[in-house]
Amino acid sequence: MEAIWQGSSRDADLIHVSLKLALDLEAGRVVGTVKNSFRALREGTARLRLHAEDLEIREVTGGDGQALGYRVRDGYMEITLETPLALGDEASVEIEFAATPASGYSSTLNQGEAFAPSAYGSAFPSGLRTWMPTWDAPGDLATMDTKIVLRDDMSAVANGVLIAIDTLSEDGLGQKAFTWRSLTEIPVRSMAVAASQFDTFSAKAGETELYFHLPHGTDPESAQRTFGESTAVLEYFTRRLGRPFPFPRYDQAVLPNLPALMLDGASLTMIDATELSSQADELDDRRERPRRTVARGAARKWFGAWISPLEERHRWLLDGLALTLELD
């Protein structure tokens, strides 16, 4: 344990991730640029090691724009820095990349008449390394900026707060860029993005702004039955824990065909469309859905902000604490 904290498993501490990601829904492909900023954990740090699997690396540059040498092997990308760093020095590397991920990212144009085109990305089940190069370890915390570029009839959600929506015109196609920013450090593995033709509704719980992103045309009564208790859930958890919700904004996005009923992001929860209540359904605690799914997503935000598992095998502690609160 002591050796890990002294940095024996890595040479640098990731402190900020700035990601620009273009979503190609037709091809299930992502094209982007990510700037990883880090602080040296060793005297004379001459390389940076990042996770990267099945990525097309196009260019790697340092903070001054100088091209850097690199090699990819065994699930890692090793980048040679232009000048070795002293202990505590900060630097950044920028990587242009593309990928058609087999894990962690999915996009589609057709899911039947009931659903709009959509895309999502998360660390489930294999981490971020299959759709972006970064230090993809459960125990690392960093601040993040995420810019998502996609066709202009869609909208995108990510971690943090929405900073800007810009209209672009690239290659003659109508596009928009949605810029999100995390105002506090979050576990890097909690990064998530979602995009669709959303109908968005808002509410408030104390000082926290709540946003519900639903597939275009969703029946409002179904949405109310599913998410109507979100404000009460957050207020109840705040009283039980004696602490306010750890983020100024909480987003819940409904998407089709997720690999689980719920995918977790730092301040974003993605919920499978099957959780939307039909007119015949009632919120039934015996069935445990969707009330428990909504509660689970909210509970994980508190503990996810406070606890970062050192390794994946320690995640049971976070899950157990969140489950206790969910059941309560």
C-alpha positions in Angstrom: 0.0 0.0 0.0 2.7 2.4 1.0 4.6 1.8 -2.3 1.5 2.6 -4.3 1.0 5.9 -2.6 4.7 6.8 -3.1 4.1 6.4 -6.9 5.8 3.1 -7.7 3.0 2.2 -10.1 3.0 5.5 -12.0 5.3 8.4 -12.6 2.8 11.3 -12.5 -0.5 12.3 -10.9 -3.2 13.2 -13.3 -4.7 16.6 -12.2 -6.9 17.8 -15.2 -8.4 16.3 -18.3 -9.6 18.5 -21.2 -11.5 16.5 -23.8 -12.9 17.5 -27.2 -14.9 14.6 -28.6 -16.8 14.4 -31.9 -19.5 11.7 -32.0 -20.1 9.8 -35.3 -23.4 8.1 -34.7 -23.5 6.4 -38.1 -20.1 4.6 -37.7 -20.2 4.2 -33.9 -16.9 6.1 -33.9 -15.3 8.9 -31.8 -12.7 11.3 -33.0 -11.1 13.7 -30.5 -8.3 15.5 -28.7 -7.5 15.0 -25.1 -5.1 17.1 -23.0 -3.9 15.3 -19.9 -2.3 17.6 -17.3 -0.2 16.0 -14.6 2.2 16.5 -11.7 5.5 14.6 -11.5 5.7 12.1 -8.6 9.4 11.3 -9.1 12.5 13.4 -9.5 13.6 13.3 -13.1 10.3 12.0 -14.6 11.0 11.5 -18.2 7.9 9.7 -19.4 4.2 9.6 -19.0 2.2 6.4 -19.1 -1.5 6.4 -20.0 -4.0 3.7 -20.6 -4.9 3.1 -24.2 -6.5 0.1 -25.9 -7.3 -0.3 -29.6 -7.0 3.4 -30.2 -5.8 5.1 -33.4 -3.2 7.6 -32.1 -2.7 10.4 -34.7 -0.4 12.9 -32.9 1.1 13.6 -29.5 2.4 17.0 -28.6 3.7 18.7 -25.4 2.5 21.9 -23.8 4.6 23.9 -26.2 3.2 22.2 -29.3 6.4 20.1 -29.9 5.8 16.6 -31.2 6.6 13.9 -28.6 7.7 10.3 -29.2 5.5 7.5 -27.9 4.8 3.8 -28.2 1.7 1.7 -27.5 1.9 -1.8 -26.0 0.2 -4.0 -23.5 -2.7 -1.6 -23.0 -0.5 1.4 -22.2 0.7 4.4 -24.1 4.2 5.5 -23.0 5.1 9.1 -24.0 8.6 10.5 -23.8 8.7 14.0 -22.4 10.9 16.6 -24.1 12.5 17.6 -20.8 12.6 15.5 -17.6 10.5 17.0 -14.7 11.5 17.6 -11.2 9.4 16.2 -8.4 6.2 18.3 -8.2 6.6 19.9 -11.6 3.5 20.2 -13.7 3.2 19.6 -17.5 0.6 18.5 -20.1 0.4 16.3 -23.2 -2.2 16.6 -26.0 -3.2 13.5 -28.0 -5.2 13.4 -31.2 -7.0 10.1 -31.5 -9.9 8.1 -33.0 -11.6 4.9 -32.1 -14.5 2.6 -32.9 -14.8 1.3 -29.3 -15.9 -2.3 -28.6 -16.6 -1.4 -24.9 -17.7 1.5 -22.9 -19.2 3.5 -25.8 -22.2 2.9 -28.0 -24.1 4.9 -30.6 -27.0 4.3 -32.8 -29.4 5.9 -35.3 -32.2 3.4 -34.9 -33.7 1.8 -31.8 -37.3 1.6 -33.1 -39.9 4.3 -33.5 -40.0 5.0 -29.7 -36.4 6.3 -29.4 -34.4 9.0 -30.9 -30.8 8.6 -32.2 -28.4 8.4 -29.2 -24.9 7.8 -27.9 -23.3 7.3 -24.6 -19.9 6.7 -23.1 -18.9 5.5 -19.6 -16.3 3.5 -17.8 -18.5 0.4 -17.7 -17.5 -2.4 -18.1 -13.8 -2.0 -19.1 -12.9 1.6 -18.3 -12.3 4.7 -20.4 -9.2 3.3 -22.2 -11.1 1.9 -25.2 -12.5 5.3 -26.2 -10.0 7.9 -25.0 -6.3 7.8 -23.8 -5.9 8.9 -20.2 -4.8 7.5 -16.8 -7.8 5.2 -16.3 -7.4 4.0 -12.7 -10.2 4.0 -10.0 -8.1 5.9 -7.4 -7.3 9.0 -9.4 -9.1 12.3 -9.0 -9.0 15.2 -11.4 -10.9 18.2 -12.7 -12.4 17.9 -16.2 -13.5 19.9 -19.2 -15.6 18.0 -21.8 -16.6 19.5 -25.2 -18.9 17.2 -27.2 -19.5 17.9 -30.9 -22.4 16.4 -32.7 -25.2 17.1 -35.2 -27.2 20.2 -34.4 -30.6 18.4 -33.9 -29.2 16.7 -30.7 -27.9 17.7 -27.3 -25.2 16.3 -25.1 -24.8 15.8 -21.3 -21.5 15.3 -19.3 -20.2 15.7 -15.8 -20.3 19.0 -14.0 -22.1 22.1 -15.3 -23.0 23.2 -18.8 -20.7 26.2 -19.7 -21.6 26.9 -23.3 -23.4 25.7 -26.4 -21.8 26.8 -29.6 -23.1 26.5 -33.2 -20.5 25.2 -35.6 -20.2 24.8 -39.4 -17.6 22.2 -40.2 -17.5 20.4 -43.6 -20.8 22.0 -44.5 -22.7 20.1 -41.8 -24.7 21.7 -39.1 -23.2 20.9 -35.7 -23.2 22.0 -32.1 -20.6 21.9 -29.4 -21.6 21.4 -25.8 -19.0 22.4 -23.2 -19.2 20.9 -19.7 -16.9 21.6 -16.7 -16.5 19.8 -13.4 -16.0 22.5 -10.7 -14.4 20.0 -8.3 -12.1 17.0 -8.5 -14.0 13.8 -9.5 -12.8 10.2 -9.9 -11.6 10.0 -13.5 -13.4 6.7 -13.8 -16.7 8.6 -13.1 -16.4 10.4 -16.4 -19.5 9.9 -18.6 -21.2 11.4 -21.7 -24.7 11.1 -23.1 -26.2 12.5 -26.3 -29.7 12.2 -28.0 -32.6 14.3 -29.2 -33.6 14.9 -25.6 -36.6 16.6 -24.2 -35.2 18.3 -21.0 -37.1 19.2 -17.8 -35.8 20.7 -14.6 -36.5 20.8 -10.9 -34.7 21.9 -7.7 -33.7 20.1 -4.5 -32.4 22.7 -2.0 -29.5 24.4 -3.8 -29.1 21.6 -6.3 -30.4 22.0 -9.9 -32.0 18.8 -11.3 -32.3 18.1 -15.0 -34.1 15.2 -16.6 -33.1 14.3 -20.2 -35.7 12.1 -21.9 -36.0 10.7 -25.4 -37.9 13.1 -27.6 -41.6 12.6 -27.4 -41.6 10.8 -24.0 -45.0 10.8 -22.4 -44.8 13.5 -19.6 -46.9 11.5 -17.2 -44.5 8.5 -17.6 -41.6 10.8 -16.9 -43.3 12.2 -13.8 -44.0 8.7 -12.5 -40.4 7.7 -13.0 -38.5 10.8 -11.8 -41.1 12.7 -9.8 -39.6 11.6 -6.5 -36.1 12.7 -7.4 -36.4 16.0 -5.4 -37.7 14.1 -2.4 -34.9 11.5 -2.7 -32.2 14.1 -2.7 -33.8 16.1 0.2 -34.2 12.9 2.3 -30.6 11.8 1.7 -29.4 15.3 2.6 -31.1 15.0 6.0 -30.0 11.4 6.6 -26.3 12.2 5.8 -26.2 15.7 7.3 -24.5 16.9 4.1 -25.8 18.6 1.0 -25.7 17.0 -2.5 -22.0 17.2 -3.4 -22.5 18.9 -6.8 -24.4 22.1 -7.8 -26.2 20.2 -10.6 -27.5 16.6 -11.1 -28.4 15.2 -14.5 -30.4 12.1 -15.2 -30.5 10.9 -18.8 -32.6 8.1 -20.3 -31.1 6.1 -23.1 -32.1 2.9 -24.9 -30.2 -0.4 -24.7 -27.7 0.4 -21.9 -25.7 -2.7 -20.7 -27.2 -2.1 -17.2 -30.3 -0.5 -15.8 -28.1 2.3 -14.6 -24.7 3.7 -15.5 -23.0 6.0 -13.1 -21.1 9.2 -13.7 -19.9 11.7 -11.2 -22.9 14.1 -11.4 -24.6 12.3 -14.2 -26.7 9.1 -14.1 -27.8 7.3 -17.2 -30.9 5.1 -16.9 -32.1 2.5 -19.3 -35.3 3.4 -21.2 -37.0 0.3 -19.9 -37.2 2.0 -16.5 -39.7 4.5 -17.8 -43.1 3.7 -16.3 -46.0 2.9 -18.7 -49.4 4.3 -18.0 -50.4 1.0 -16.4 -47.5 0.9 -14.0 -47.4 2.2 -10.5 -44.3 2.9 -8.5 -44.2 -0.4 -6.6 -41.6 -1.0 -3.9 -42.1 -4.7 -4.2 -41.0 -4.5 -7.8 -38.2 -2.2 -6.6 -38.1 -0.3 -9.9 -37.8 2.4 -11.0 -37.9 4.0 -7.5 -34.8 2.1 -6.4 -32.9 2.8 -9.6 -33.5 6.5 -9.1 -32.4 6.2 -5.4 -29.4 4.2 -6.3 -28.1 6.8 -8.8 -28.5 9.6 -6.3 -26.9 7.6 -3.4 -23.8 6.8 -5.4 -23.2 10.5 -6.0 -22.6 11.2 -2.3 -20.2 8.4 -1.7 -18.6 8.6 -5.2 -17.6 12.2 -4.4 -16.1 11.3 -1.0 -14.6 7.9 -1.7 -12.3 6.9 -4.5 -11.4 3.1 -4.5 -7.7 2.6 -4.8 -8.3 -0.4 -7.0 -11.3 -1.9 -8.8 -11.5 -4.7 -6.2 -12.2 -2.1 -3.5 -15.3 -0.8 -5.1 -17.5 -3.0 -3.0 -17.1 -0.5 -0.2 -18.6 2.3 -2.3 -21.3 0.1 -3.6 -22.2 -1.2 -0.1 -22.5 2.3 1.4 -24.7 3.5 -1.5 -26.9 0.3 -1.3 -27.4 0.9 2.4 -28.7 4.4 1.7 -30.8 3.2 -1.3 -32.5 0.6 0.8 -33.2 3.1 3.6 
